[in-house]
Amino acid sequence: MIKIVGTNLEVFPLCLGGNVFGWSADESQSQGVLDAFTASGGNFIDTADVYSEWVDGNVGGESETIIGNWMKSRGNRHSLVIATKVAKLSTRPGLRPENIIAACNDSLKRLQTDHIDLYYSHHDDKDVPIAETLGAYQTLITEGKIRYIGASQHTGARLQEALDIATKENLPKYICLQDQYNLMERNPFESEQQNVLKRNNLSALPFYGLARGFLTGKYRPGVTVDSIRAGGVTDYQSDKGYAVIEALDKIAKAHNSSISAVALAWLRANPQVSTPIASARTVEQLHEIMQIVELTNDEVALLNKIS
């Protein structure tokens, strides 16, 4: 287990993403993945109120509901670290204080729990003064409904501004940043977010750690992949992308592990990253991402160079 800096949250070195629950994985499949995750030592689950509003017939909250039903039936809430988010659901948009409070109460109801361990601002909201947003989180922390707050999809400059305001006005501080970061998408994380995290001793919890599935190795030249996410990896299917896969192949063989495990290990090798987030639609996919590999300095350098 590792401790997220600035908290007393002790988590498995992989956070399970709940974005596929209620989308490409139905309730039964999702609960199977969740069971396998905890059976393998996992305890950290990430979701959001907007998951998966984008699916025809869904209204949002489906992922939280599935996780809530599963926790209730297994009686295991006490052993889990649950993260969810506010701001992107069309019926609960933005970071106004009244919306944050209402959205949090909705999430608690769907998750069937009395507290959320890590509550994210799912994106920046420049229409709302930062102090008002942080003030709403202060209320929720005081009421015991949330424990810590995180920022998702904030620029380095806006994250620093929020941290400065929190210090000046004695308000809760974001303890981490969640944004896209992987071997195929290294910026804006490396170019402008990482330095802010380093300066303030904060963690990154990257999403799309496997580049929408491209870094699992299932996408190869001339291979057609039947996946509802396949359209999201078109830009990666290039000479550079396949060179990265080739390097991952080589390293995975040396460690007797999956390619996915190596791609996630590269993220963990960055000192600012605490726990990468990855999702799994099936138990087989889960076992691939649950393998914890430690790369040598030379292996990290090779992947840095090729990507």
DRENSE-754717 format. One record per residue (C-alpha): x, y, z; residue number from 1; residue in three letters. Coordinates in steps of 0.5 Angstrom, whole numbers, m for minus. Each point is the difference from the previous one (the first is absolute). Layout:
<tornus>
<tornu X="X" Y="Y" Z="Z" n="NUM" res="Ala"/>
...
</tornus>
This chain:
<tornus>
<tornu X="0" Y="0" Z="0" n="1" res="Met"/>
<tornu X="2" Y="7" Z="m1" n="2" res="Ile"/>
<tornu X="m2" Y="6" Z="3" n="3" res="Lys"/>
<tornu X="m3" Y="6" Z="m4" n="4" res="Ile"/>
<tornu X="5" Y="6" Z="2" n="5" res="Val"/>
<tornu X="m4" Y="5" Z="5" n="6" res="Gly"/>
<tornu X="m5" Y="m5" Z="2" n="7" res="Thr"/>
<tornu X="m1" Y="m6" Z="4" n="8" res="Asn"/>
<tornu X="m3" Y="m4" Z="m5" n="9" res="Leu"/>
<tornu X="4" Y="m6" Z="m2" n="10" res="Glu"/>
<tornu X="m1" Y="m3" Z="m6" n="11" res="Val"/>
<tornu X="2" Y="m6" Z="m5" n="12" res="Phe"/>
<tornu X="4" Y="2" Z="m6" n="13" res="Pro"/>
<tornu X="m5" Y="0" Z="m5" n="14" res="Leu"/>
<tornu X="m7" Y="4" Z="1" n="15" res="Cys"/>
<tornu X="m5" Y="m4" Z="m4" n="16" res="Leu"/>
<tornu X="m4" Y="5" Z="m5" n="17" res="Gly"/>
<tornu X="m8" Y="0" Z="1" n="18" res="Gly"/>
<tornu X="m1" Y="3" Z="m7" n="19" res="Asn"/>
<tornu X="m2" Y="m6" Z="m4" n="20" res="Val"/>
<tornu X="m5" Y="m3" Z="6" n="21" res="Phe"/>
<tornu X="m7" Y="1" Z="m3" n="22" res="Gly"/>
<tornu X="3" Y="2" Z="m7" n="23" res="Trp"/>
<tornu X="4" Y="m6" Z="m3" n="24" res="Ser"/>
<tornu X="0" Y="m4" Z="6" n="25" res="Ala"/>
<tornu X="m7" Y="m2" Z="3" n="26" res="Asp"/>
<tornu X="m2" Y="0" Z="7" n="27" res="Glu"/>
<tornu X="2" Y="m8" Z="0" n="28" res="Ser"/>
<tornu X="6" Y="1" Z="m3" n="29" res="Gln"/>
<tornu X="2" Y="6" Z="4" n="30" res="Ser"/>
<tornu X="m1" Y="m4" Z="6" n="31" res="Gln"/>
<tornu X="4" Y="m5" Z="m2" n="32" res="Gly"/>
<tornu X="6" Y="5" Z="m2" n="33" res="Val"/>
<tornu X="m1" Y="3" Z="7" n="34" res="Leu"/>
<tornu X="0" Y="m7" Z="4" n="35" res="Asp"/>
<tornu X="7" Y="m2" Z="m4" n="36" res="Ala"/>
<tornu X="3" Y="7" Z="2" n="37" res="Phe"/>
<tornu X="m1" Y="m1" Z="7" n="38" res="Thr"/>
<tornu X="2" Y="m7" Z="0" n="39" res="Ala"/>
<tornu X="6" Y="2" Z="m3" n="40" res="Ser"/>
<tornu X="1" Y="5" Z="5" n="41" res="Gly"/>
<tornu X="m2" Y="6" Z="m3" n="42" res="Gly"/>
<tornu X="m4" Y="5" Z="4" n="43" res="Asn"/>
<tornu X="0" Y="7" Z="m4" n="44" res="Phe"/>
<tornu X="m6" Y="1" Z="m4" n="45" res="Ile"/>
<tornu X="m1" Y="7" Z="m5" n="46" res="Asp"/>
<tornu X="m7" Y="2" Z="m3" n="47" res="Thr"/>
<tornu X="m4" Y="6" Z="m1" n="48" res="Ala"/>
<tornu X="m7" Y="2" Z="0" n="49" res="Asp"/>
<tornu X="0" Y="1" Z="m8" n="50" res="Val"/>
<tornu X="2" Y="m7" Z="m1" n="51" res="Tyr"/>
<tornu X="m3" Y="m2" Z="m5" n="52" res="Ser"/>
<tornu X="m5" Y="5" Z="m2" n="53" res="Glu"/>
<tornu X="3" Y="0" Z="m7" n="54" res="Trp"/>
<tornu X="m4" Y="m7" Z="m1" n="55" res="Val"/>
<tornu X="m7" Y="0" Z="m3" n="56" res="Asp"/>
<tornu X="m5" Y="m1" Z="5" n="57" res="Gly"/>
<tornu X="5" Y="2" Z="6" n="58" res="Asn"/>
<tornu X="m1" Y="6" Z="4" n="59" res="Val"/>
<tornu X="7" Y="0" Z="4" n="60" res="Gly"/>
<tornu X="1" Y="m3" Z="6" n="61" res="Gly"/>
<tornu X="0" Y="m7" Z="m2" n="62" res="Glu"/>
<tornu X="7" Y="m2" Z="2" n="63" res="Ser"/>
<tornu X="m1" Y="3" Z="7" n="64" res="Glu"/>
<tornu X="m6" Y="m4" Z="0" n="65" res="Thr"/>
<tornu X="3" Y="m7" Z="m2" n="66" res="Ile"/>
<tornu X="6" Y="1" Z="5" n="67" res="Ile"/>
<tornu X="m5" Y="2" Z="6" n="68" res="Gly"/>
<tornu X="m4" Y="m6" Z="m1" n="69" res="Asn"/>
<tornu X="6" Y="m4" Z="0" n="70" res="Trp"/>
<tornu X="3" Y="3" Z="6" n="71" res="Met"/>
<tornu X="m7" Y="m1" Z="4" n="72" res="Lys"/>
<tornu X="0" Y="m7" Z="m3" n="73" res="Ser"/>
<tornu X="7" Y="m2" Z="2" n="74" res="Arg"/>
<tornu X="0" Y="4" Z="7" n="75" res="Gly"/>
<tornu X="7" Y="3" Z="m2" n="76" res="Asn"/>
<tornu X="m1" Y="7" Z="0" n="77" res="Arg"/>
<tornu X="5" Y="1" Z="6" n="78" res="His"/>
<tornu X="6" Y="m3" Z="m4" n="79" res="Ser"/>
<tornu X="m1" Y="4" Z="m6" n="80" res="Leu"/>
<tornu X="3" Y="7" Z="m2" n="81" res="Val"/>
<tornu X="m6" Y="3" Z="m4" n="82" res="Ile"/>
<tornu X="1" Y="6" Z="m5" n="83" res="Ala"/>
<tornu X="m5" Y="3" Z="m4" n="84" res="Thr"/>
<tornu X="m1" Y="7" Z="m4" n="85" res="Lys"/>
<tornu X="m4" Y="6" Z="m1" n="86" res="Val"/>
<tornu X="m1" Y="5" Z="m5" n="87" res="Ala"/>
<tornu X="m1" Y="m4" Z="m7" n="88" res="Lys"/>
<tornu X="m7" Y="m3" Z="1" n="89" res="Leu"/>
<tornu X="m5" Y="4" Z="m4" n="90" res="Ser"/>
<tornu X="m5" Y="1" Z="5" n="91" res="Thr"/>
<tornu X="5" Y="2" Z="6" n="92" res="Arg"/>
<tornu X="5" Y="4" Z="m4" n="93" res="Pro"/>
<tornu X="5" Y="4" Z="2" n="94" res="Gly"/>
<tornu X="4" Y="2" Z="7" n="95" res="Leu"/>
<tornu X="m5" Y="5" Z="3" n="96" res="Arg"/>
<tornu X="m1" Y="m2" Z="8" n="97" res="Pro"/>
<tornu X="m7" Y="m2" Z="m1" n="98" res="Glu"/>
<tornu X="1" Y="m4" Z="m5" n="99" res="Asn"/>
<tornu X="6" Y="m4" Z="3" n="100" res="Ile"/>
<tornu X="m4" Y="m1" Z="6" n="101" res="Ile"/>
<tornu X="m6" Y="m3" Z="m4" n="102" res="Ala"/>
<tornu X="4" Y="m4" Z="m4" n="103" res="Ala"/>
<tornu X="4" Y="m3" Z="6" n="104" res="Cys"/>
<tornu X="m6" Y="m2" Z="3" n="105" res="Asn"/>
<tornu X="m3" Y="m3" Z="m6" n="106" res="Asp"/>
<tornu X="7" Y="m4" Z="m1" n="107" res="Ser"/>
<tornu X="0" Y="m2" Z="8" n="108" res="Leu"/>
<tornu X="m7" Y="m3" Z="m2" n="109" res="Lys"/>
<tornu X="2" Y="m4" Z="m6" n="110" res="Arg"/>
<tornu X="6" Y="m2" Z="3" n="111" res="Leu"/>
<tornu X="m4" Y="m2" Z="7" n="112" res="Gln"/>
<tornu X="5" Y="3" Z="4" n="113" res="Thr"/>
<tornu X="1" Y="5" Z="5" n="114" res="Asp"/>
<tornu X="6" Y="3" Z="m2" n="115" res="His"/>
<tornu X="5" Y="1" Z="m7" n="116" res="Ile"/>
<tornu X="7" Y="m1" Z="2" n="117" res="Asp"/>
<tornu X="3" Y="4" Z="m6" n="118" res="Leu"/>
<tornu X="m5" Y="5" Z="m4" n="119" res="Tyr"/>
<tornu X="2" Y="3" Z="m6" n="120" res="Tyr"/>
<tornu X="m1" Y="7" Z="m4" n="121" res="Ser"/>
<tornu X="m1" Y="m4" Z="m6" n="122" res="His"/>
<tornu X="2" Y="6" Z="m4" n="123" res="His"/>
<tornu X="2" Y="7" Z="1" n="124" res="Asp"/>
<tornu X="m6" Y="5" Z="0" n="125" res="Asp"/>
<tornu X="2" Y="7" Z="m1" n="126" res="Lys"/>
<tornu X="m7" Y="3" Z="1" n="127" res="Asp"/>
<tornu X="1" Y="m1" Z="7" n="128" res="Val"/>
<tornu X="4" Y="3" Z="5" n="129" res="Pro"/>
<tornu X="5" Y="m5" Z="3" n="130" res="Ile"/>
<tornu X="m1" Y="2" Z="7" n="131" res="Ala"/>
<tornu X="m7" Y="m2" Z="m1" n="132" res="Glu"/>
<tornu X="1" Y="m7" Z="m3" n="133" res="Thr"/>
<tornu X="5" Y="m1" Z="6" n="134" res="Leu"/>
<tornu X="m5" Y="2" Z="5" n="135" res="Gly"/>
<tornu X="m5" Y="m5" Z="m2" n="136" res="Ala"/>
<tornu X="5" Y="m5" Z="1" n="137" res="Tyr"/>
<tornu X="2" Y="3" Z="7" n="138" res="Gln"/>
<tornu X="m8" Y="m1" Z="1" n="139" res="Thr"/>
<tornu X="0" Y="m7" Z="m2" n="140" res="Leu"/>
<tornu X="7" Y="m2" Z="4" n="141" res="Ile"/>
<tornu X="m3" Y="3" Z="6" n="142" res="Thr"/>
<tornu X="m6" Y="m4" Z="m1" n="143" res="Glu"/>
<tornu X="4" Y="m7" Z="m1" n="144" res="Gly"/>
<tornu X="m3" Y="m1" Z="m7" n="145" res="Lys"/>
<tornu X="7" Y="1" Z="m3" n="146" res="Ile"/>
<tornu X="7" Y="m1" Z="2" n="147" res="Arg"/>
<tornu X="5" Y="3" Z="m5" n="148" res="Tyr"/>
<tornu X="m1" Y="4" Z="m6" n="149" res="Ile"/>
<tornu X="3" Y="m1" Z="m7" n="150" res="Gly"/>
<tornu X="1" Y="4" Z="m6" n="151" res="Ala"/>
<tornu X="m2" Y="m3" Z="m7" n="152" res="Ser"/>
<tornu X="2" Y="3" Z="m7" n="153" res="Gln"/>
<tornu X="3" Y="6" Z="3" n="154" res="His"/>
<tornu X="6" Y="4" Z="m3" n="155" res="Thr"/>
<tornu X="6" Y="1" Z="4" n="156" res="Gly"/>
<tornu X="m1" Y="7" Z="1" n="157" res="Ala"/>
<tornu X="m7" Y="m1" Z="2" n="158" res="Arg"/>
<tornu X="2" Y="m5" Z="5" n="159" res="Leu"/>
<tornu X="5" Y="4" Z="3" n="160" res="Gln"/>
<tornu X="m5" Y="6" Z="1" n="161" res="Glu"/>
<tornu X="m5" Y="m5" Z="3" n="162" res="Ala"/>
<tornu X="6" Y="m2" Z="5" n="163" res="Leu"/>
<tornu X="2" Y="7" Z="1" n="164" res="Asp"/>
<tornu X="m8" Y="2" Z="2" n="165" res="Ile"/>
<tornu X="0" Y="m6" Z="4" n="166" res="Ala"/>
<tornu X="6" Y="3" Z="4" n="167" res="Thr"/>
<tornu X="m2" Y="7" Z="1" n="168" res="Lys"/>
<tornu X="m7" Y="m1" Z="2" n="169" res="Glu"/>
<tornu X="1" Y="m7" Z="4" n="170" res="Asn"/>
<tornu X="m5" Y="m4" Z="m4" n="171" res="Leu"/>
<tornu X="1" Y="m7" Z="m2" n="172" res="Pro"/>
<tornu X="6" Y="m2" Z="m5" n="173" res="Lys"/>
<tornu X="0" Y="m4" Z="m6" n="174" res="Tyr"/>
<tornu X="4" Y="m6" Z="1" n="175" res="Ile"/>
<tornu X="1" Y="m3" Z="m7" n="176" res="Cys"/>
<tornu X="m1" Y="1" Z="m7" n="177" res="Leu"/>
<tornu X="m3" Y="m5" Z="m5" n="178" res="Gln"/>
<tornu X="1" Y="1" Z="m7" n="179" res="Asp"/>
<tornu X="2" Y="m4" Z="m6" n="180" res="Gln"/>
<tornu X="7" Y="m2" Z="0" n="181" res="Tyr"/>
<tornu X="3" Y="m6" Z="m4" n="182" res="Asn"/>
<tornu X="6" Y="m2" Z="m5" n="183" res="Leu"/>
<tornu X="m4" Y="3" Z="m6" n="184" res="Met"/>
<tornu X="m3" Y="6" Z="4" n="185" res="Glu"/>
<tornu X="6" Y="3" Z="4" n="186" res="Arg"/>
<tornu X="m2" Y="7" Z="0" n="187" res="Asn"/>
<tornu X="m3" Y="5" Z="3" n="188" res="Pro"/>
<tornu X="2" Y="m4" Z="6" n="189" res="Phe"/>
<tornu X="7" Y="0" Z="m1" n="190" res="Glu"/>
<tornu X="0" Y="7" Z="m3" n="191" res="Ser"/>
<tornu X="m4" Y="4" Z="5" n="192" res="Glu"/>
<tornu X="m3" Y="m4" Z="6" n="193" res="Gln"/>
<tornu X="5" Y="m5" Z="2" n="194" res="Gln"/>
<tornu X="4" Y="6" Z="3" n="195" res="Asn"/>
<tornu X="m6" Y="3" Z="4" n="196" res="Val"/>
<tornu X="m1" Y="m7" Z="3" n="197" res="Leu"/>
<tornu X="8" Y="0" Z="2" n="198" res="Lys"/>
<tornu X="0" Y="7" Z="3" n="199" res="Arg"/>
<tornu X="m6" Y="m2" Z="4" n="200" res="Asn"/>
<tornu X="2" Y="m7" Z="2" n="201" res="Asn"/>
<tornu X="m7" Y="m3" Z="m3" n="202" res="Leu"/>
<tornu X="m1" Y="m6" Z="m4" n="203" res="Ser"/>
<tornu X="m3" Y="m2" Z="m7" n="204" res="Ala"/>
<tornu X="m5" Y="m5" Z="m1" n="205" res="Leu"/>
<tornu X="0" Y="m1" Z="m8" n="206" res="Pro"/>
<tornu X="m6" Y="m2" Z="m4" n="207" res="Phe"/>
<tornu X="1" Y="m3" Z="m7" n="208" res="Tyr"/>
<tornu X="6" Y="m3" Z="3" n="209" res="Gly"/>
<tornu X="m1" Y="m6" Z="m6" n="210" res="Leu"/>
<tornu X="m1" Y="6" Z="m5" n="211" res="Ala"/>
<tornu X="m7" Y="m3" Z="m1" n="212" res="Arg"/>
<tornu X="2" Y="m7" Z="m1" n="213" res="Gly"/>
<tornu X="5" Y="1" Z="m5" n="214" res="Phe"/>
<tornu X="6" Y="m1" Z="5" n="215" res="Leu"/>
<tornu X="m3" Y="m7" Z="2" n="216" res="Thr"/>
<tornu X="3" Y="m3" Z="m7" n="217" res="Gly"/>
<tornu X="m6" Y="m2" Z="m3" n="218" res="Lys"/>
<tornu X="0" Y="5" Z="m6" n="219" res="Tyr"/>
<tornu X="5" Y="m2" Z="m5" n="220" res="Arg"/>
<tornu X="2" Y="2" Z="m7" n="221" res="Pro"/>
<tornu X="m6" Y="m4" Z="m4" n="222" res="Gly"/>
<tornu X="m4" Y="m2" Z="6" n="223" res="Val"/>
<tornu X="m7" Y="2" Z="0" n="224" res="Thr"/>
<tornu X="m2" Y="1" Z="7" n="225" res="Val"/>
<tornu X="m8" Y="m1" Z="2" n="226" res="Asp"/>
<tornu X="m1" Y="5" Z="6" n="227" res="Ser"/>
<tornu X="m4" Y="6" Z="1" n="228" res="Ile"/>
<tornu X="6" Y="4" Z="2" n="229" res="Arg"/>
<tornu X="4" Y="m2" Z="m6" n="230" res="Ala"/>
<tornu X="m1" Y="7" Z="m4" n="231" res="Gly"/>
<tornu X="3" Y="3" Z="6" n="232" res="Gly"/>
<tornu X="7" Y="m3" Z="m2" n="233" res="Val"/>
<tornu X="0" Y="2" Z="m7" n="234" res="Thr"/>
<tornu X="6" Y="6" Z="1" n="235" res="Asp"/>
<tornu X="4" Y="m5" Z="4" n="236" res="Tyr"/>
<tornu X="0" Y="m5" Z="m6" n="237" res="Gln"/>
<tornu X="7" Y="2" Z="m3" n="238" res="Ser"/>
<tornu X="7" Y="m1" Z="m1" n="239" res="Asp"/>
<tornu X="1" Y="3" Z="7" n="240" res="Lys"/>
<tornu X="m5" Y="m4" Z="3" n="241" res="Gly"/>
<tornu X="2" Y="m6" Z="m2" n="242" res="Tyr"/>
<tornu X="7" Y="1" Z="2" n="243" res="Ala"/>
<tornu X="m3" Y="1" Z="7" n="244" res="Val"/>
<tornu X="m3" Y="m6" Z="0" n="245" res="Ile"/>
<tornu X="6" Y="m4" Z="m3" n="246" res="Glu"/>
<tornu X="4" Y="3" Z="6" n="247" res="Ala"/>
<tornu X="m6" Y="m2" Z="5" n="248" res="Leu"/>
<tornu X="0" Y="m7" Z="m3" n="249" res="Asp"/>
<tornu X="8" Y="m1" Z="1" n="250" res="Lys"/>
<tornu X="m1" Y="2" Z="7" n="251" res="Ile"/>
<tornu X="m6" Y="m4" Z="2" n="252" res="Ala"/>
<tornu X="4" Y="m6" Z="m2" n="253" res="Lys"/>
<tornu X="6" Y="2" Z="4" n="254" res="Ala"/>
<tornu X="m5" Y="0" Z="6" n="255" res="His"/>
<tornu X="m5" Y="m5" Z="m2" n="256" res="Asn"/>
<tornu X="m6" Y="5" Z="0" n="257" res="Ser"/>
<tornu X="m5" Y="3" Z="m4" n="258" res="Ser"/>
<tornu X="1" Y="6" Z="m4" n="259" res="Ile"/>
<tornu X="m5" Y="4" Z="4" n="260" res="Ser"/>
<tornu X="4" Y="m2" Z="6" n="261" res="Ala"/>
<tornu X="6" Y="3" Z="m3" n="262" res="Val"/>
<tornu X="m3" Y="6" Z="m2" n="263" res="Ala"/>
<tornu X="m3" Y="2" Z="7" n="264" res="Leu"/>
<tornu X="7" Y="m2" Z="3" n="265" res="Ala"/>
<tornu X="3" Y="6" Z="m5" n="266" res="Trp"/>
<tornu X="m5" Y="5" Z="4" n="267" res="Leu"/>
<tornu X="1" Y="m3" Z="7" n="268" res="Arg"/>
<tornu X="8" Y="2" Z="m2" n="269" res="Ala"/>
<tornu X="m2" Y="7" Z="0" n="270" res="Asn"/>
<tornu X="1" Y="3" Z="7" n="271" res="Pro"/>
<tornu X="m6" Y="4" Z="m1" n="272" res="Gln"/>
<tornu X="m5" Y="m6" Z="m1" n="273" res="Val"/>
<tornu X="m3" Y="m3" Z="6" n="274" res="Ser"/>
<tornu X="m5" Y="m5" Z="m3" n="275" res="Thr"/>
<tornu X="m2" Y="0" Z="m8" n="276" res="Pro"/>
<tornu X="m7" Y="m2" Z="m1" n="277" res="Ile"/>
<tornu X="m2" Y="m5" Z="m5" n="278" res="Ala"/>
<tornu X="m7" Y="m4" Z="m2" n="279" res="Ser"/>
<tornu X="m1" Y="m7" Z="m2" n="280" res="Ala"/>
<tornu X="m7" Y="m2" Z="m3" n="281" res="Arg"/>
<tornu X="2" Y="m8" Z="1" n="282" res="Thr"/>
<tornu X="3" Y="m3" Z="6" n="283" res="Val"/>
<tornu X="6" Y="m3" Z="m5" n="284" res="Glu"/>
<tornu X="1" Y="8" Z="m2" n="285" res="Gln"/>
<tornu X="0" Y="1" Z="8" n="286" res="Leu"/>
<tornu X="6" Y="m5" Z="1" n="287" res="His"/>
<tornu X="4" Y="3" Z="m5" n="288" res="Glu"/>
<tornu X="0" Y="7" Z="3" n="289" res="Ile"/>
<tornu X="1" Y="m3" Z="7" n="290" res="Met"/>
<tornu X="7" Y="m2" Z="m1" n="291" res="Gln"/>
<tornu X="4" Y="4" Z="4" n="292" res="Ile"/>
<tornu X="7" Y="1" Z="m4" n="293" res="Val"/>
<tornu X="6" Y="4" Z="2" n="294" res="Glu"/>
<tornu X="4" Y="3" Z="m6" n="295" res="Leu"/>
<tornu X="8" Y="1" Z="0" n="296" res="Thr"/>
<tornu X="3" Y="7" Z="m2" n="297" res="Asn"/>
<tornu X="2" Y="m3" Z="m6" n="298" res="Asp"/>
<tornu X="m7" Y="m2" Z="m2" n="299" res="Glu"/>
<tornu X="m3" Y="6" Z="2" n="300" res="Val"/>
<tornu X="5" Y="4" Z="m4" n="301" res="Ala"/>
<tornu X="m2" Y="m4" Z="m6" n="302" res="Leu"/>
<tornu X="m7" Y="1" Z="0" n="303" res="Leu"/>
<tornu X="1" Y="8" Z="1" n="304" res="Asn"/>
<tornu X="4" Y="0" Z="m6" n="305" res="Lys"/>
<tornu X="m4" Y="m4" Z="m4" n="306" res="Ile"/>
<tornu X="m7" Y="4" Z="2" n="307" res="Ser"/>
</tornus>
